[in-house]
Amino acid sequence: MAQSQGWVRRYAKAFCKGFFVAVPVAVTFLDRVACVARVEGASMQPSLNPGGSQSSDVVLLNHWKVRNFEVQRGDIVSLVFCFLTEAL
C-alpha cells in the first residue's frame, strides 16, 4: 500500500513539472512562431476550401514572416481584429 502511494506521488510530481514547463513553451510557440487555423466557408474559395461549406482546410499561420515583413505577392494573409469596448 505504501509503495503504491509513493508511485502515485512521484507520478503526480513528474506530471506537474512537465505541465508547468510544457504549457508556457507551447503558448510562446503558438503566439510567436506559428499556429494552426481552420478555414471554413466560401470566403477563400477557390484557393482554399474548394468543396464548399461542407469541407474545411487546415492552414499553418507563420507569424515570423509577417513580423519580418517578408510577405510577397500571392501569399495569404490572416488578420485578427480585436475590439476593445468600455463599460458604460
N, C-alpha and C positions, 0 to 999 in steps of 0.2 A: 504494500500500500504506500509506504513512504517513498519507494523508488518511482512509482507512477506519478506521485505529486512532484517529485524533483524533475522528472522528464517534462511534465506539463509546464512547470515554472521556467525551465530552460528554453522550451519551445516558445513560450509567450514572450520571453525576454528577447530572443533572437528575432521574432516576428516584429516586435516594436522597434528594435534597432533598424531593421531593414525598411520598415514602413516609414520611419522618420527620416531616412536617408533618401529613399526612392521617390517619395512624393514631391519634395522640393526640386529634385533633379528633373522629374517628369514635367512639372509645372513650368520650370525655367525653359526646358527644351521646347515645349509647346508654345510658349509665349515669345521666345527669342529666335528660334531656328525654323521650325516648320510645324504645321498642324494638318490634320486630315479633316476634310469637309465633304458633305454630300450635296450634290447638285440635283434639285428636283424641279419639275415643271418645265414649261416651254420657254423660259427666259433665255436660255443659252443654246437653243436649237439652231442649226443642225450640228454645230461643233460638239456640244455635249448633250447627252440625253436624247439621242436620235429616235428612240422608240416612243416618245411622247411622255405623258404624265404618269404612265404606269411604271416606268423604269426610272432608276436614278443612277448617276455616276458618282464615283468617289474620286476626289482630287486631293493632291498634296499642295498646300499653300506654303510657298517659300518666303519667309519673312526677310531673309538676308538680301535677296535680290532687290527688294523694294527699298530697304534701308541704304543700300549702296548705290541706288539709282541706276541699276543695271537692267531696267525694263526696256524691252525692244519692241518694235512693231510686230504684231501678231501674238504677243503674249496676252494671256487672260489675266485681268487684274480684279481682285475681290476687294470691295470697300466695306467697312463696317462703320456704321453711324451710331454714335452714342448721343442720346438726347438727355440732357440734364434739366430737370424741372424743379422749381422751387415750390415748396408747400406754402399755400397762402394762409 
